[in-house]
Each structure stands twice: as C-alpha cells, then as structure tokens.
C-alpha cells in the first residue's frame, strides 16, 4: 500500500477515535461514562476535563502511536505525528463548517 494511503488512513482513524471519545456516547455509553468520571474526579474546566472533550487535543495524543509505528527516526516521527494530527484537525474543521 502506498505511503499516501497509509497516511490518509491514519488521519481518518485518528479523527474517528478522537471524535468517538470526545463527543459520542459509544456502545453502552462507555465513552460518556469515561468523560463523566473525568469530570467528577478533576472537574469540567480542569485541563483533564478540557482535554477529554476536545477532539483537537485528543488527535494529538492518538496520532503519536501511528507516528511511532510508521517513522524511521525521531525527526520523521515528530513530523508525521504533527501531520497526522493536523490532517485530523483539517478534517474536523472541514466537516464542521
């Protein structure tokens, strides 16, 4: 599979996971319950509460494993990490116009 396809699939997967965890209830309300536990433990306006509800914040963290898997060195890893997260951010902004 060409690298451009791998990158595109990584962007889509990161966006989907970030959206699922930050904005959707999920099966059996699992992600809703996780968000509620975070809010109860640290508060809605804490950095943890802000992070769990922010799709853009979460895309940064979910892009990291993909970047580690598909990169040969640290510099490439950082670039791929930010590019995947950036692609998810662009996709989110484009879909929410």
VOFI-581407 format. One record per residue: residue in one letter; residue number from 0; x, y, z of N, C-alpha, C in turn. Coordinates in steps of 0.02 Angstrom, whole numbers, plus 50000, padded with zeros to 5 digits. Example, Ala and Ser with C-alpha at 12.3 -4.5 7.8 and 13.67 -1.06 7.14 Angstrom:
<nodes>
  residu  num  n_east  n_north   n_up  ca_east  ca_north  ca_up  c_east  c_north   c_up
       a    0   50660    49716  50390    50615     49775  50390   50660    49835  50390
       s    1   50642    49888  50354    50684     49947  50357   50645    50002  50394
</nodes>
This chain:
<nodes>
  residu  num  n_east  n_north   n_up  ca_east  ca_north  ca_up  c_east  c_north   c_up
       x    0   50043    49941  50000    50000     50000  50000   50045    50062  50000
       x    1   50033    50110  49956    50074     50171  49953   50070    50210  50019
       x    2   50124    50245  50034    50128     50284  50096   50072    50336  50102
       x    3   50051    50364  50046    49998     50415  50049   49933    50384  50075
       x    4   49920    50321  50056    49860     50287  50081   49866    50272  50156
       x    5   49924    50250  50177    49935     50237  50248   49925    50301  50288
       x    6   49953    50356  50264    49944     50420  50297   49870    50439  50300
       x    7   49835    50433  50244    49764     50452  50242   49723    50409  50289
       x    8   49737    50344  50292    49701     50301  50338   49717    50318  50411
       x    9   49778    50336  50424    49797     50357  50492   49759    50420  50512
       x   10   49754    50468  50467    49717     50530  50481   49644    50513  50495
       x   11   49613    50471  50454    49543     50452  50464   49534    50414  50530
       x   12   49579    50370  50546    49574     50331  50608   49582    50376  50670
       x   13   49629    50421  50667    49639     50468  50724   49579    50512  50732
       x   14   49553    50538  50677    49493     50581  50681   49434    50542  50711
       x   15   49424    50481  50687    49368     50441  50711   49373    50425  50785
       x   16   49432    50406  50807    49441     50390  50878   49434    50452  50921
       x   17   49463    50508  50900    49457     50570  50939   49385    50593  50944
       x   18   49348    50588  50889    49277     50607  50890   49237    50560  50935
       x   19   49250    50496  50930    49214     50447  50970   49223    50460  51044
       x   20   49285    50468  51066    49299     50477  51137   49276    50545  51162
       x   21   49284    50598  51122    49270     50665  51147   49197    50687  51140
       x   22   49160    50658  51092    49094     50686  51078   49037    50635  51075
       x   23   49052    50572  51072    48998     50522  51063   48992    50480  51126
       x   24   48934    50448  51132    48922     50405  51191   48955    50337  51184
       x   25   48956    50310  51124    48986     50244  51114   48938    50189  51135
       x   26   48958    50127  51122    48916     50070  51141   48911    50066  51217
       x   27   48850    50056  51240    48836     50051  51313   48859    50114  51350
       x   28   48859    50171  51315    48879     50235  51345   48948    50235  51375
       x   29   48993    50194  51350    49059     50187  51381   49099    50253  51379
       x   30   49098    50289  51324    49137     50350  51319   49104    50407  51357
       x   31   49038    50407  51358    49002     50455  51400   49022    50445  51473
       x   32   49022    50383  51495    49040     50367  51565   49112    50385  51581
       x   33   49157    50374  51534    49227     50393  51545   49233    50468  51553
       x   34   49199    50506  51509    49201     50579  51515   49172    50602  51582
       x   35   49117    50571  51603    49086     50589  51667   49133    50574  51725
       x   36   49169    50518  51722    49217     50503  51776   49273    50555  51779
       x   37   49296    50576  51721    49348     50628  51718   49321    50693  51748
       x   38   49260    50712  51730    49231     50774  51756   49222    50770  51832
       x   39   49200    50713  51857    49189     50706  51929   49255    50707  51968
       x   40   49307    50677  51940    49370     50673  51975   49409    50739  51973
       x   41   49412    50771  51914    49453     50830  51907   49414    50894  51892
       x   42   49352    50889  51873    49313     50948  51858   49308    50960  51783
       x   43   49253    50990  51764    49237     51003  51694   49287    51051  51662
       x   44   49309    51102  51701    49354     51153  51674   49427    51141  51689
       x   45   49445    51083  51716    49515     51066  51728   49548    51050  51661
       x   46   49614    51044  51660    49647     51027  51597   49628    50957  51575
       x   47   49614    50913  51623    49591     50845  51605   49521    50847  51575
       x   48   49477    50887  51606    49409     50894  51580   49407    50927  51512
       x   49   49449    50978  51503    49453     51011  51438   49481    50963  51386
       x   50   49530    50924  51406    49562     50878  51359   49518    50821  51337
       x   51   49476    50796  51381    49434     50738  51364   49377    50759  51317
       x   52   49358    50822  51318    49304     50844  51274   49328    50879  51211
       x   53   49394    50885  51203    49423     50921  51146   49448    50872  51093
       x   54   49415    50870  51037    49434     50825  50983   49503    50842  50955
       x   55   49520    50906  50954    49585     50927  50927   49641    50907  50975
       x   56   49630    50914  51040    49679     50893  51089   49691    50818  51085
       x   57   49637    50781  51080    49644     50708  51078   49678    50684  51014
       x   58   49668    50720  50959    49701     50698  50897   49777    50700  50904
       x   59   49802    50746  50944    49875     50749  50955   49899    50685  50988
       x   60   49863    50663  51039    49885     50603  51076   49874    50539  51036
       x   61   49821    50534  50998    49807     50474  50960   49852    50468  50898
       x   62   49878    50524  50874    49923     50522  50816   49992    50497  50835
       x   63   50011    50502  50898    50078     50483  50919   50094    50409  50905
       x   64   50051    50361  50924    50069     50291  50910   50076    50277  50835
       x   65   50034    50307  50794    50039     50297  50722   50106    50324  50696
       x   66   50126    50381  50722    50190     50411  50701   50249    50367  50721
       x   67   50245    50338  50780    50299     50294  50804   50304    50232  50759
       x   68   50247    50204  50742    50246     50143  50701   50273    50156  50631
       x   69   50257    50212  50601    50273     50225  50531   50334    50268  50520
       x   70   50373    50282  50571    50431     50326  50563   50496    50289  50575
       x   71   50547    50311  50540    50613     50279  50546   50658    50313  50596
       x   72   50646    50376  50611    50689     50412  50658   50648    50465  50695
       x   73   50678    50497  50743    50643     50545  50786   50615    50605  50747
       x   74   50656    50632  50704    50634     50692  50666   50575    50674  50622
       x   75   50580    50619  50585    50523     50598  50544   50462    50583  50587
       x   76   50473    50553  50645    50417     50538  50690   50380    50600  50712
       x   77   50417    50652  50729    50385     50714  50751   50345    50745  50694
       x   78   50375    50745  50635    50340     50774  50577   50277    50734  50561
       x   79   50282    50668  50560    50224     50626  50545   50171    50634  50599
       x   80   50192    50637  50662    50146     50646  50718   50104    50709  50709
       x   81   50138    50765  50697    50103     50828  50689   50062    50830  50624
       x   82   50086    50797  50572    50049     50795  50509   49984    50755  50515
       x   83   49987    50699  50549    49926     50659  50559   49876    50697  50601
       x   84   49899    50727  50656    49855     50767  50697   49828    50827  50659
       x   85   49870    50859  50620    49849     50915  50579   49797    50894  50527
       x   86   49807    50837  50497    49758     50811  50449   49691    50798  50481
       x   87   49692    50770  50542    49629     50759  50578   49596    50826  50596
       x   88   49637    50875  50613    49610     50941  50629   49577    50973  50568
       x   89   49611    50969  50511    49583     50996  50449   49517    50960  50432
       x   90   49516    50895  50439    49456     50856  50426   49399    50878  50472
       x   91   49415    50887  50536    49364     50909  50584   49337    50978  50566
       x   92   49381    51024  50550    49359     51092  50532   49318    51091  50468
       x   93   49338    51051  50420    49303     51047  50356   49233    51017  50366
       x   94   49227    50966  50407    49163     50934  50418   49116    50974  50463
       x   95   49142    51022  50500    49102     51061  50547   49092    51134  50526
       x   96   49094    51146  50461    49081     51214  50435   49008    51229  50436
</nodes>
